[in-house]
Structure formats: structure tokens, C-alpha cells
Amino acid sequence: MSEVVIITEAAAFQIKDMMKEHEEENAYLRVGVNGGGCSGLSYGMGFDHEVKDSDAVLEQHGIKFLVSKADADILNGTTIDFKQSLMGGGFTIDNPNAIASCGCGSSFVTATNKGKPEEC
């Protein structure tokens, strides 16, 4: 389960900075999948203080994060990175299980889970 989600050093640096800015240094980063979006599934990330029985607790680059066991198959092998450019920066998510995504890049489908699309 330790390689379900890979957080790069650049992403970890940005996450730590955000945790400090929002006074959430003791929180976990929750990484998950939500129904909806243009293609049917969308990614979710946020801070959480509660570990559920259905969560796997992982740690990389000093970031403790949670992935629900229900989302583990969909996220298996996913890499979260942070890219900086002249136009600003943002997180990128590379999910090898996604077979299609919408134009915005935040919504996707997998071969085994299509979700329920919403209008963009």
C-alpha cells in the first residue's frame, strides 16, 4: 500500500508550506477520489485530523497522508507533483489508471470506474 500514491519532493515542499500557512502542521493530507466532474470522477485533496478505519496511513518526504481503501485501486501508482511556471504553479496528478479525462484535467475515468459525469 505504500506506493498507492507517490508525492514528489516538489509537491511535499508545497504541501508543507500550505500546512504551515493554514496552521495545519499536525494534520494529515487526505488524497481521494470523488464522484462527479466532466468525466465522472475527480480528485480531492485536503487537510484532515481524523483517521478512519477504512484509511491507509502513508508517509513520504515528511508528509503523512490518508488514502481510503475504497480509493486505493483507482489511485494505485498515481504521482502528485507541483509544477512552477511563469504563469504560476499548481499540483499535477498523473494517474496511470485514467483512460480518459476532460479538458480541464481534473476529471477522469478508469476502465473499471466511470463515475457519474456532471455538466462542465
Secondary structure, DSSP 8 states (H G I E B T S, - for coil): -TTSEEE-HHHHHHHHHHHHHTT-TT-EEEEEEEEETTTEEEEEEEEES---TTEEEEEETTEEEEEEHHHHHHHTTEEEEEEEETTEEEEEEE-TTEEEE-TTSSEEEESS--------
